Amino acid sequence: MGDSSPLQGEQPTALDQAIDWMVQMQSGEVGADERHAWQRWLEASTSHRQAWEQVSQALGRTVVPLRQHHIPAQLPQQAMADTDVRGLSRRRLLGGSLMLAGLAAGSGWLLHQQQWLADLRTGVAERRRFSLPDGSKVLLDACSAVDVQFDQQRRGLYLRRGALQIQGSEDAARPLQVSTAEGQVQVLGQQLMVRQGEDQTLVLAQDQGAMVANQAGQVQWLKQGQGLWFTADRVGTPQRDLLDLAAWQHGMLVVRDRPLAEVVAALRPYRHGLLRVAPEVAGLRVLGAFPLDDSDRLLTSLAQTLPIRVSYYSDLLVMIEAA
């Protein structure tokens, strides 16, 4: 499939990275270089700061002030202060019920806060089609949220999270536009898919074409069958090998020589709780077509074809590690 995301965001996700940083910071073996690296990571993205808050709150710790510019001499040690965490593996730390319950609750609260305030929304493992005021149809992927902004002058959708696929109706006076955190997409045909990633947006022109404009004012035109990723300050090159990324519309996950970390990221909206992939296996290449609506079957298939072990610590925590 080629490089499905030339502007691919952080892998693993910000939450994964925050957990890894918390493990490292609590190991008792952190030097100045590691603290500076943590601070740079923290300040690199709003999503990093939000993830750090989420993990910190889940552990019951006071969150390190995120807007301060100096490196704190010591990370807070409120919860688990009576536990020697030196040398604890990531697996043991994540296995703690306090952290698991806190992370699951924090993740769910963050997700539902964003979703339940939206005009259109879907939950975990739910795909749903909605009718828009002009008769157009929009299909939302699992864990997606969209605001509808229709009036006499414009037809607009704001994708807060997740993905949507439009089957639009023609209205020359009011072009249909999809906005994300990174920019806007004008629908030139009748079918278009847009996905809000982590600090980037994916666009697939499934019918006729689309016009992409990011926050920096850069513009790119897409022809039918083309797609691209764009960020707030960069627009990728149109490609014709991205259509597999729209397979979720049919309840499928299709991957052609993609890293396991991307497969796990695509599966997370279809599972409750936490699904973690260990760094040593995150880069394993995956080829196949999998049903999204049976995530346990998908994980079993991966374990049968890759040198990995899928461990279920509870209903809310699944770890993928080296076999």
Helices and strands as residue ranges (DSSP letters): H 14-25, H 32-43, H 46-58, H 90-95, H 97-116, E 120-121, E 128-131, E 137-140, E 145-150, E 155-167, E 176-180, E 183-187, E 191-196, E 201-205, E 209-214, E 219-223, E 227-230, G 243-250, E 252-259, H 260-267, G 268-270, E 274-277, E 285-291, H 295-305, E 308-314, E 317-322
